[in-house]
Amino acid sequence: MARTPTPAPAGEELSEGGRGLLLVDAVTDRWGTVPLPGGKTVWFECDTKH
């Protein structure tokens, strides 16, 4: 079963994984995951300013 990705906890900048989601969280308005058979989809949304 695929694991749900989570951002690295604060203070673990040198960890092996999770840093990419810190960037995604910083530059998007929303993100999440959808579990699928054999894997997962990670999605994000960026609001536009009119």
Phi, psi and omega in degrees: 000138181287139177279147174282125181290145177223146177297152177296141177298153178304140179089359180247045182298339181262010180293164182284339183209168176095346182291328180299323179289334173297320177292315178302314180297326183286330187248002178242166178270328179209149172206161180190188181227154175231114178290139179228158175301123178083009180168212181200161171245131173255127183239161174211159177227141175238120177289145176263148176258126181262000000 
